[in-house]
Amino acid sequence: MSYFDDIEQKKKKWEEETLKKTLAKFPEQKKEFRTGSDTAAERLYLPDEKTLNDFGERIGFPGEYPFTRGVQPTMYRGRFWTMRQYAGFGNAEESNRRYKYLLGQGQTGLSIAFDLPTQIGYDSDDPMSEGEVGKVGVAIDTLKDMEILFDGLPLDRISTSMTINAPAAVLLCMYLAVAEKQGVPAEKLSGTIQNDILKEYIARGTYIFPPLPSMRLINNIFQYCSEHMPNWNTISISGYHIREAGSTAVQEVAFTLANGIEYVKNALETGLDVDSFADRLSFFFNAHNDLLEEVAKFRAARRIWAQIMKNRFGAKNEKSMMLRFHTQTAGSTLTAQQPDNNIVRVAVQTLAAVLGGTQSLHTNSRDEALALPTEDSVTIALRTQQIIAHESGVINTADPLAGSYYVEALTDRISEKVYDYLNKIDEMGGMVKAIEKGYIQKEIQDAAYRHQKDLEAGERIVVGVNKFQAEKETAPNLLKVNPAIGDLQRKKLADVRKSRNSGKVETLLGTLHAAAGDDTVNLVPLILDAVREYATLGEICRVLRSVFGEYRESVVL
């Protein structure tokens, strides 16, 4: 009798002699238990023959292909993840003060939130920006704002992440220009620019240009950074916003990796060698409430990406196969009701990210379902990371949940479902085609609809919302953005326009306009020239709009 036959017999004996008696007295709470991705969770998991016999290809060792167990051999025994609180509001002066506060509290990296006009390429004095300046992030119009934003922050000693997509090249150039003024060479800069436009068409909506010219700008950044910024992550391929739009964990991984495949394919078509840029690709995932499924999700994502890069794209450098990722706790799980409950949710999600092997982490604040976070709230969020890092003990060993029968089974099941999606997307002609057909959007919409129906039916419980409600709640203190920020920002912008060399700016914008019509020209150096002369974000984006056009979303029902 084999080892696994013996286990199966013992399981049957356990079911007859032990389980049956308990179920007769205490029936289970549900007929069926399912994960957040609607995967059936069995009552009991046992050793798996397939996993044990294929250990090297499926699990392996930390720091080695297929990286299921993490991208570093010692993981957090060597160094913690980067504690990078996402922050930015009002104008550059206010945000600079918040960054200095966070760094003083033990944050180890910056993560910049930009306001909506900046994200979609409008200056603060544009009519389209009315009422939105500084509301959901910091307003950045010119290099002057960027200089203020990083005043007193040494760019050669901090790592900066910028959540910016459609105008990513412009903000990257502003960051480069600030570094030049600080005397910091580009090769010493470290950080990440999100630069992930495909998920904007799918889930977030802060796009400007159609897909083809947007992909060109991304490739321009890949090429420029591979030559000048070797320590800079050129893209953060984001599943976070896909999950926030209502996807399941499986869809989050599948659609994120499908976007990654599209970026790699596009870069290879321009003549770039895969190992010249792939090691600077990074990813951005959501950490949700289903603790063990989230851990399995991160492990599956690493394994699948390593297999894709090795087997599909022929990467030779092991660093090109590593899926390195930033994590943010799930904003969509935060509730306006009983907001202190969000502290507990964030702690669970933080633990999932750390057990899953993240390289960088932002923890949301308890009041973010109501407003931008106060200093007290953001401090609690940061302390959550620090307590898990220093007090929980989960950092003592690499991939501490490896070998859990349940976690390994979930990792395998998620992997299988992700590959099903990837094969279907390939059959459609790739991710751009799937987006154009509305397939991805429809899958996410359907998942969000099913989740909402489960909430309304009480099949899924959200504490304080559809169960355990409070009769009376005390309103928390909330951060209020100064309503005069728009006026202040417009005045600052007017002063810059008066003091700069307008003739030179016009010449540089004309050069950019001509080059935008030639697909063979890398636009990053030309944007950098314009930024140095204080051309505005809106002026640069207006030039590119005039050549590339604007994307208009088709409605998918």
C-alpha positions in Angstrom: 0.0 0.0 0.0 1.4 3.4 -0.9 1.8 6.3 1.5 -1.2 8.2 -0.1 -3.5 5.1 -0.1 -2.8 4.7 3.6 -3.7 8.4 4.2 -6.9 7.9 2.2 -7.9 4.9 4.3 -7.2 6.8 7.5 -9.3 9.7 6.3 -12.3 7.4 5.7 -11.8 6.0 9.2 -11.7 9.5 10.6 -14.9 10.4 8.8 -16.8 7.4 10.1 -15.5 7.3 13.6 -14.9 10.9 14.5 -16.4 13.4 12.1 -19.9 11.8 11.8 -20.5 12.1 15.5 -19.6 15.7 15.6 -21.7 16.6 12.6 -24.7 14.9 14.2 -24.4 17.1 17.3 -23.1 20.3 15.7 -24.0 20.7 12.0 -21.7 23.1 10.1 -22.8 26.7 9.6 -23.0 26.4 5.9 -23.6 23.7 3.3 -20.7 25.0 1.4 -17.7 27.2 2.3 -16.2 29.2 -0.5 -13.2 31.6 -0.8 -13.6 35.2 -2.0 -12.9 34.0 -5.5 -15.8 31.5 -5.2 -13.5 28.5 -5.0 -14.9 25.7 -2.8 -13.0 25.2 0.4 -12.9 21.6 1.5 -13.4 20.6 5.1 -9.9 19.0 5.3 -6.8 19.0 3.1 -4.2 16.2 3.0 -0.8 15.7 1.5 -0.8 16.0 -2.3 1.1 13.5 -4.4 1.4 15.9 -7.3 3.0 18.6 -5.2 5.4 16.3 -3.4 6.6 14.7 -6.7 7.0 18.0 -8.5 8.5 20.0 -5.7 11.2 21.8 -7.7 8.9 23.1 -10.5 6.0 23.9 -8.2 7.4 25.1 -4.9 11.2 25.1 -4.9 13.4 27.3 -2.6 13.2 31.0 -1.8 15.2 33.1 -4.2 15.2 30.4 -6.9 13.0 29.6 -9.9 10.0 29.4 -9.9 10.0 31.8 -6.9 6.8 30.5 -5.4 8.4 30.9 -2.0 9.7 34.4 -2.5 12.3 36.4 -4.6 15.0 36.5 -1.9 16.6 33.5 -0.2 16.3 35.0 3.3 13.2 37.2 2.7 12.6 39.5 5.7 15.4 38.0 7.8 17.7 40.2 5.7 15.6 43.3 5.4 12.0 44.3 5.9 9.7 45.2 3.0 9.6 49.0 2.2 7.0 50.7 4.3 5.6 53.1 1.8 2.5 55.0 2.8 0.6 56.4 -0.2 0.1 60.1 0.5 -0.5 63.5 -1.2 -3.2 66.2 -1.0 -3.7 69.8 -1.6 -0.6 71.5 -2.9 3.1 70.6 -2.9 3.8 72.5 0.3 1.1 70.5 2.3 2.2 67.2 0.9 5.9 67.9 1.6 5.0 68.4 5.2 3.1 65.1 5.3 6.0 63.2 3.7 8.5 64.6 6.3 6.1 63.6 9.0 5.7 60.1 7.7 9.5 59.7 7.3 9.9 60.9 10.8 7.5 58.2 12.0 9.6 55.4 10.4 8.2 55.2 6.9 11.0 53.9 4.6 9.8 55.1 1.2 7.6 57.7 -0.4 4.5 57.0 -2.5 3.0 60.0 -4.3 -0.7 60.5 -4.8 -1.6 63.0 -7.5 -4.9 64.9 -7.9 -7.3 64.0 -10.6 -6.4 66.9 -13.0 -2.7 65.9 -12.8 -3.6 62.2 -13.5 -5.4 63.1 -16.7 -3.1 65.8 -17.9 -4.8 69.1 -17.1 -3.3 72.2 -15.4 -4.9 73.6 -12.3 -6.2 76.6 -14.2 -7.9 74.5 -16.9 -11.7 74.7 -16.8 -11.7 70.9 -16.6 -9.9 71.1 -13.3 -12.5 73.2 -11.6 -13.4 71.8 -8.1 -10.9 69.0 -8.3 -7.5 70.7 -7.6 -5.7 69.0 -4.7 -8.8 66.9 -3.7 -7.6 63.3 -4.0 -3.9 64.0 -4.3 -1.3 66.7 -4.8 -1.6 69.1 -7.6 1.5 69.2 -9.9 1.5 71.7 -12.8 5.2 72.4 -13.4 8.7 71.6 -12.3 8.3 74.3 -9.6 5.7 72.2 -7.8 7.9 69.2 -8.0 10.8 71.2 -6.5 8.6 72.2 -3.6 7.2 68.6 -3.2 10.7 67.2 -2.7 12.3 70.1 -0.8 14.5 68.8 1.9 14.1 65.2 0.7 17.4 63.7 -0.6 16.5 61.8 -3.7 19.7 59.7 -3.6 18.7 58.3 -0.2 14.9 57.6 -0.6 12.9 55.4 -2.8 9.9 57.1 -4.5 6.8 55.5 -6.0 4.6 57.6 -8.2 1.0 56.5 -9.0 0.7 58.1 -12.4 -0.1 56.5 -15.8 -1.2 58.5 -18.9 1.2 61.4 -18.2 3.8 59.1 -16.6 6.6 60.3 -18.9 6.0 64.0 -17.9 6.1 63.3 -14.1 9.1 61.1 -14.5 10.9 63.9 -16.3 9.9 66.4 -13.5 11.4 64.0 -11.0 14.6 63.7 -13.0 14.9 67.5 -13.3 14.5 67.9 -9.5 17.3 65.3 -9.0 19.5 67.3 -11.4 18.9 70.4 -9.3 19.8 68.4 -6.2 23.0 67.2 -7.9 21.8 63.6 -7.9 22.7 61.6 -11.1 19.9 59.6 -12.7 21.7 56.3 -12.2 21.4 56.8 -8.4 17.6 57.3 -8.4 15.5 54.4 -7.1 11.8 54.0 -7.2 8.8 53.1 -9.4 6.5 54.8 -11.8 3.2 53.1 -12.2 3.0 53.7 -16.0 0.4 51.0 -16.5 -2.1 52.2 -19.0 -3.9 49.0 -19.8 -5.6 48.7 -16.4 -6.8 52.3 -16.9 -8.9 51.1 -19.8 -10.1 48.2 -17.8 -10.8 49.5 -14.3 -9.7 52.9 -13.3 -10.4 55.4 -16.1 -7.5 58.0 -15.9 -6.5 57.5 -19.5 -5.8 60.2 -22.0 -4.5 58.7 -25.3 -5.6 55.6 -27.3 -3.8 52.3 -26.6 -1.2 52.4 -29.4 0.4 55.8 -28.7 0.1 55.0 -24.9 2.1 51.8 -25.5 4.6 53.8 -27.4 5.2 56.2 -24.5 5.6 53.2 -22.2 8.2 51.7 -24.5 10.0 55.1 -24.6 10.2 55.0 -20.8 11.5 51.4 -20.9 14.2 52.3 -23.3 15.3 55.6 -21.7 15.4 54.1 -18.2 17.4 51.0 -19.4 20.1 53.4 -20.6 20.0 56.1 -17.9 18.1 54.9 -14.8 19.3 51.3 -14.0 17.8 51.3 -10.5 14.4 52.6 -11.5 11.3 50.3 -11.9 9.9 51.4 -15.2 6.4 50.1 -14.7 4.2 48.8 -11.9 1.7 46.5 -13.5 -1.3 46.9 -11.4 -3.9 44.4 -10.3 -4.9 46.6 -7.4 -7.4 48.7 -9.3 -8.7 45.6 -11.1 -9.5 44.2 -7.7 -11.0 47.5 -6.4 -13.3 47.5 -9.5 -14.8 44.2 -8.2 -12.7 41.3 -9.6 -12.0 38.1 -7.8 -8.4 37.2 -6.6 -8.1 34.9 -9.6 -9.1 37.6 -12.1 -6.8 40.1 -10.4 -3.8 37.8 -11.0 -4.9 36.7 -14.5 -5.7 40.1 -15.9 -2.6 41.7 -14.3 -0.3 39.1 -15.8 -2.0 39.3 -19.1 -1.3 43.1 -19.1 2.3 42.2 -18.3 2.5 39.8 -21.2 1.2 42.6 -23.5 3.9 45.0 -22.3 6.7 42.5 -22.8 5.4 41.6 -26.3 5.2 45.2 -27.3 8.7 46.0 -26.0 10.1 43.0 -27.9 8.4 44.1 -31.1 10.3 47.4 -30.9 13.6 45.5 -30.8 14.4 45.5 -27.1 16.0 42.4 -25.6 13.9 40.8 -22.9 16.7 40.7 -20.4 17.5 44.4 -21.0 14.3 45.6 -19.3 12.4 42.7 -17.7 14.3 42.8 -14.4 12.9 46.4 -13.9 9.3 45.4 -14.3 7.3 45.4 -11.0 3.8 44.6 -10.0 1.2 46.1 -7.7 -1.4 43.9 -6.0 -4.3 44.2 -3.6 -4.4 42.5 -0.2 -8.0 41.5 0.6 -9.7 40.0 3.6 -9.6 36.2 2.7 -6.2 35.7 4.4 -5.2 32.3 3.2 -6.5 32.8 -0.4 -4.5 36.1 -0.6 -1.3 34.3 0.5 -1.9 31.6 -2.1 -2.6 34.3 -4.7 0.7 36.0 -4.2 2.6 32.7 -4.4 0.7 31.6 -7.5 1.4 34.9 -9.2 5.2 34.6 -8.7 5.2 31.1 -10.0 3.2 31.8 -13.1 5.2 34.9 -14.0 8.5 33.0 -13.7 7.1 30.3 -16.0 5.9 32.8 -18.5 9.1 34.7 -18.7 11.3 31.6 -18.9 9.2 29.4 -21.3 7.3 32.0 -23.4 9.7 34.9 -23.6 13.0 33.0 -23.3 14.4 35.1 -20.5 17.9 33.9 -19.4 18.5 36.2 -16.5 16.8 34.8 -13.3 16.0 38.4 -12.3 13.9 38.8 -15.4 11.7 35.9 -14.1 11.2 37.4 -10.6 7.8 38.9 -9.9 8.5 41.7 -7.4 5.5 43.5 -6.1 4.1 46.3 -4.0 0.9 45.7 -2.1 -1.8 48.0 -0.8 -4.5 46.9 1.5 -8.0 46.9 0.1 -9.7 50.2 -0.1 -12.9 48.6 -1.3 -13.2 46.7 2.0 -13.2 49.8 4.2 -16.5 50.8 5.6 -17.9 54.2 6.5 -19.9 52.5 9.3 -17.9 51.8 12.4 -14.6 53.0 10.8 -12.5 51.7 13.7 -13.3 48.2 12.4 -11.1 49.1 9.5 -8.0 48.9 11.7 -8.6 45.2 12.1 -9.3 44.6 8.4 -6.1 46.4 7.5 -4.1 44.3 10.0 -5.5 41.1 8.5 -4.6 42.3 5.0 -1.2 43.5 6.1 -0.5 40.0 7.4 -1.6 38.5 4.1 0.8 40.7 2.2 3.7 39.8 4.5 3.0 36.1 4.6 2.7 36.3 0.8 6.2 37.9 0.4 5.6 41.5 -0.7 8.5 43.8 -1.4 6.7 47.0 -0.5 3.5 47.8 1.4 1.0 50.6 1.9 -1.6 50.2 4.7 -4.8 52.1 4.3 -6.2 54.2 7.2 -9.4 53.7 9.1 -11.1 56.9 7.9 -10.5 56.5 4.1 -14.0 55.4 3.4 -15.0 59.0 4.5 -12.0 61.3 3.6 -8.3 61.5 3.1 -6.6 60.2 6.3 -5.7 62.4 9.2 -2.2 62.2 10.7 -3.5 60.1 13.6 -5.1 57.6 11.3 -2.1 57.3 9.0 0.2 56.8 12.0 -2.0 53.8 13.2 -1.8 52.4 9.7 2.0 52.7 9.6 2.2 51.2 13.2 0.3 48.2 11.9 3.2 47.4 9.6 5.8 48.0 12.2 4.0 45.8 14.8 3.8 42.9 12.3 7.5 43.5 11.3 8.8 43.6 14.9 6.4 41.8 17.1 4.5 39.1 15.2 7.3 36.7 14.5 6.1 36.0 10.9 9.4 37.4 9.5 11.5 34.7 11.2 11.4 32.3 8.3 10.8 32.5 4.5 7.4 31.6 3.2 6.1 30.4 6.6 2.9 28.9 5.2 4.6 26.7 2.6 3.6 23.1 3.1 0.2 23.9 4.4 -2.0 21.4 2.7 -4.7 24.1 2.2 -2.4 26.9 1.1 -0.6 24.6 -1.4 -3.9 23.4 -2.8 -5.2 26.9 -3.1 -1.9 28.0 -4.9 -2.4 25.2 -7.4 -6.1 25.9 -7.9 -5.6 29.6 -8.4 -2.8 28.8 -10.9 -5.0 26.5 -12.9 -7.8 29.1 -13.1 -5.3 31.9 -14.0 -3.9 29.8 -16.9 -7.5 29.2 -18.1 -8.0 33.0 -18.4 -4.5 33.5 -20.0 -5.3 30.9 -22.7 -8.6 32.5 -23.4 -7.1 35.9 -23.8 -4.4 34.5 -26.1 -7.1 33.0 -28.3 -8.7 36.5 -28.5 -5.4 38.0 -29.8 -4.0 39.3 -26.6 -5.0 41.8 -23.9 -5.5 44.8 -26.1 -8.0 42.9 -28.3 -9.7 41.5 -25.2 -10.1 45.0 -23.8 -11.4 46.3 -27.1 -14.0 43.5 -27.2 -15.1 44.4 -23.6 -14.4 40.9 -22.4 -12.2 41.9 -19.4 -14.6 44.6 -18.3 -17.6 42.3 -18.5 -15.8 39.6 -16.4 -15.1 42.1 -13.7 -18.6 43.6 -13.8 -20.1 40.1 -13.4 -17.9 39.3 -10.5 -18.7 42.6 -8.8 -22.4 42.0 -9.4 -22.3 38.5 -7.8 -20.4 39.9 -4.8 -23.0 42.6 -4.3 -25.9 40.0 -4.6 -24.2 37.9 -1.9 -23.9 40.9 0.4 -27.6 41.8 0.0 -28.6 38.2 0.5 -26.5 37.9 3.6 -24.4 35.2 2.1 -21.3 37.3 2.8 -21.1 39.2 6.1 -19.5 42.7 6.4 -19.3 43.5 10.1 -21.1 46.8 10.9 -22.8 46.9 7.4 -25.1 43.9 6.9 -24.6 42.5 10.4 -23.7 43.8 13.9 -24.8 47.3 13.0 -24.5 50.0 15.7 -27.6 52.0 16.5 -25.7 55.2 17.0 -22.2 56.1 15.7 -19.9 59.0 16.6 -18.6 60.9 13.6 -14.8 60.8 13.6 -12.6 63.8 13.0 -11.9 64.0 9.3 -9.2 65.8 7.2 -10.5 68.7 5.2 -8.5 70.0 2.2 -8.3 73.8 2.2 -10.9 75.0 -0.3 -8.6 77.8 -1.3 -6.0 75.4 -2.7 -7.4 75.8 -6.3 -6.9 79.6 -6.1 -3.4 79.3 -4.6 -2.4 76.8 -7.2 -3.7 78.9 -10.1 -1.8 81.9 -8.8 1.5 79.9 -8.5 1.0 78.7 -12.0 0.4 82.2 -13.3 3.7 83.3 -11.6 5.6 80.5 -13.3 4.2 81.4 -16.7 5.3 85.0 -16.2 8.9 84.2 -15.1 9.9 81.5 -17.5 11.3 81.9 -21.0 8.0 81.6 -22.9 9.7 81.7 -26.4 11.9 78.8 -25.5 9.0 76.9 -24.1 7.1 77.3 -27.4 10.0 76.2 -29.4 10.5 73.1 -27.3 6.8 72.3 -27.5 6.9 72.6 -31.3 9.8 70.2 -31.4 7.8 67.7 -29.3 4.8 68.1 -31.6 6.9 67.2 -34.7 8.6 64.3 -33.0 5.3 62.9 -31.7 4.3 62.2 -35.3 7.4 60.0 -35.8 7.1 56.6 -34.1 10.8 56.1 -34.3 11.6 59.0 -31.9 11.9 58.5 -28.2 9.9 61.3 -26.7 11.3 61.2 -23.1 14.4 63.4 -23.8 12.2 66.0 -25.5 9.7 66.0 -22.7 12.6 66.4 -20.3 13.9 69.4 -22.2 10.4 71.1 -22.0 10.0 70.3 -18.3 13.4 71.9 -17.5 12.1 75.2 -19.0 8.9 75.0 -16.9 6.6 73.9 -19.6 3.4 72.8 -17.8 2.0 69.3 -17.6 -1.2 70.5 -19.4 0.8 72.1 -22.2 2.8 69.0 -22.8 -0.2 66.8 -22.7 -2.1 69.2 -25.0 0.6 68.8 -27.6 0.4 65.0 -27.4 -3.4 65.1 -27.5 -3.2 67.0 -30.7 -1.1 64.3 -32.4 -2.4 61.1 -30.6 -6.0 62.0 -30.1 -8.0 61.0 -27.0 -9.4 57.6 -26.0 -13.2 57.3 -25.7 -14.5 54.3 -23.8 -17.1 52.1 -25.3 -19.9 51.1 -22.9 -20.0 47.4 -22.0 -23.2 45.9 -20.5 
